[in-house]
Amino acid sequence: MVSFTSLAEEILVSARRLDEHLASNNLPSSSFDHDTLVDLPNDVEVARDSLINTTQTLKQLAQGGVGRAMEIAFSWTGLLSLHAIYSFKIANAVPLNGSTTYSDIAAQTSIPESFIRRFLRPAMSSHIFTSPTYDTVAHTASSRLFVTLPDFHEGIGLQADELAPVAAKTVDAVRTFNDSGEPHETAFALQNKMPIFEVLGKYPERGRRFGAAMRCYTKGEGYDLRHLIEGYDWGSIDHPGAVVVDVGGGHGSVSQALARSTRNIRYVVQDLPGTIEQAKKELPADEFAGRIEFEAHDFFTDQSVKGADVYLMRWILHDWSDGYCVKILRALVPALEKKKESRIVLFEYVLSEVPETRLTERMGPDLDMIMLAVFNGAERTRREFESLLQVADRRLRMTKFVKPEGSAMSIIEIALEG
Ligand SMILES: C[S@@+](CC[C@H](N)C(=O)[O-])C[C@H]1O[C@@H](n2cnc3c(N)ncnc32)[C@H](O)[C@@H]1O
């Protein structure tokens, strides 16, 4: 049984750890004006997560059943506020330090002052902007990022401009297409009259925003490639002649990071022809680049590089419904049959088997909704990955499953047995 007091006592322990960290490092105390909890040592990171999760539980208990659901039901108002801030570039009309007036923001953005006041209120209730006096507005740590961190600006823009309207079409899409799993039968396609990949190709500005937003969401410790580099025994295959095929490798950022931390492995980055052309141009001319090759290859067709040591896929299967994932895996089987030591290595988000209640683990269910609405893809549990393997080929076995400490992503190694 939990009590309000026992939860509050847990919170006190974590809060004390954070305050000790700030004091012992001569850092200013916590404030909404400046973030002080950055680059935390592991144990302080754990204390912070615990504080976030326990305060959330305490708040939800105190809210009661109606309050908990209503908070979600009304959350679109906060997103509307962010949408206005993004679209009218309100943050750029406020000096990074000091303050300005509502009327000055209205003049700079050509939006009536009354709307500026109204749009900013929901954001201010989350300490995004502040109003030092009745007539003035100043930045906080969060609102300043709209100006100082372009990827953050685009990360908000993608959600508010592109994904919120798509979310509103998702129930319609399920009614219309059921579980077809087709990439062109999604809420995104209903909203935009074409699937995501076509939109990104046809409208470069939207493609650029999509890329910037992805960088924003995957920045930080949880998505650091270090977890893939240190969490898998690349050393055991790092001998002359070893080959890693980076299937759907995009511009080759994963292969580049791996090449820098290995000595002998040759990397073949495969993707669709347009992406490969672009990737070749962008490859930095450093000493590791000599071990990276590019090849146009459609991963739904038989793998062209047979008997490689590893077929690596980061963020590939989550883009696709089960039927397509099965096709991608089956296309690798003939290549795996050539060498019994060959492995498939997935680097993917893996959902926990039971629904998460910790706020710090919300990203998984959130990403899963995005994958459904935009791609007809899915984030999966370990059990769901295992069942994909079984459907693709009964000889495919999950031989390793590692979620490195501090990583949001897991490493799954798969072998072809028998
Ligand atoms: C989410 S991105 C992941 C890129 C890369 N693995 C990474 O982690 O940075 C998915 C990639 O799959 C590629 N892709 C989509 N369909 C493909 C296909 N049929 N064959 C090969 N690559 C494909 C896309 O061009 C894109 O680069």
The ligand as an SDF file (V2000), in Angstrom:
LIG
                    3D

 27 29  0  0  0  0  0  0  0  0999 V2000
   14.3580    5.6580  -39.8870 C   0  0  0  0  0  0  0  0  0  0  0  0
   15.5250    5.6540  -41.1690 S   0  0  0  0  0  0  0  0  0  0  0  0
   16.8870    4.8580  -40.3750 C   0  0  0  0  0  0  0  0  0  0  0  0
   18.1940    5.1520  -41.0320 C   0  0  0  0  0  0  0  0  0  0  0  0
   19.4280    4.5440  -40.3590 C   0  0  0  0  0  0  0  0  0  0  0  0
   19.3060    3.1200  -40.1500 N   0  0  0  0  0  0  0  0  0  0  0  0
   19.7130    5.2340  -39.0430 C   0  0  0  0  0  0  0  0  0  0  0  0
   19.5050    4.6340  -37.9940 O   0  0  0  0  0  0  0  0  0  0  0  0
   20.1510    6.3990  -39.0770 O   0  0  0  0  0  0  0  0  0  0  0  0
   14.9030    4.4180  -42.2690 C   0  0  0  0  0  0  0  0  0  0  0  0
   15.7030    4.2640  -43.5310 C   0  0  0  0  0  0  0  0  0  0  0  0
   15.1580    3.2110  -44.3130 O   0  0  0  0  0  0  0  0  0  0  0  0
   15.3140    3.5680  -45.6710 C   0  0  0  0  0  0  0  0  0  0  0  0
   14.4070    2.7730  -46.5100 N   0  0  0  0  0  0  0  0  0  0  0  0
   13.0680    2.8830  -46.6490 C   0  0  0  0  0  0  0  0  0  0  0  0
   12.6230    1.9420  -47.5000 N   0  0  0  0  0  0  0  0  0  0  0  0
   13.6960    1.2240  -47.9210 C   0  0  0  0  0  0  0  0  0  0  0  0
   13.8730    0.1070  -48.7830 C   0  0  0  0  0  0  0  0  0  0  0  0
   12.8270   -0.4580  -49.3920 N   0  0  0  0  0  0  0  0  0  0  0  0
   15.1260   -0.3640  -48.9560 N   0  0  0  0  0  0  0  0  0  0  0  0
   16.1900    0.1940  -48.3400 C   0  0  0  0  0  0  0  0  0  0  0  0
   16.0940    1.2490  -47.5010 N   0  0  0  0  0  0  0  0  0  0  0  0
   14.8520    1.7600  -47.2850 C   0  0  0  0  0  0  0  0  0  0  0  0
   14.9990    5.0410  -45.6840 C   0  0  0  0  0  0  0  0  0  0  0  0
   15.4920    5.6530  -46.8780 O   0  0  0  0  0  0  0  0  0  0  0  0
   15.7180    5.4920  -44.4140 C   0  0  0  0  0  0  0  0  0  0  0  0
   17.0530    5.8670  -44.6840 O   0  0  0  0  0  0  0  0  0  0  0  0
  1  2  1  0
  2  3  1  0
  2 10  1  0
  3  4  1  0
  4  5  1  0
  5  6  1  0
  5  7  1  0
  7  8  2  0
  7  9  1  0
 10 11  1  0
 11 12  1  0
 11 26  1  0
 12 13  1  0
 13 14  1  0
 13 24  1  0
 14 15  1  0
 14 23  1  0
 15 16  2  0
 16 17  1  0
 17 18  1  0
 17 23  2  0
 18 19  1  0
 18 20  2  0
 20 21  1  0
 21 22  2  0
 22 23  1  0
 24 25  1  0
 24 26  1  0
 26 27  1  0
M  CHG  2   2   1   9  -1
M  END
$$$$
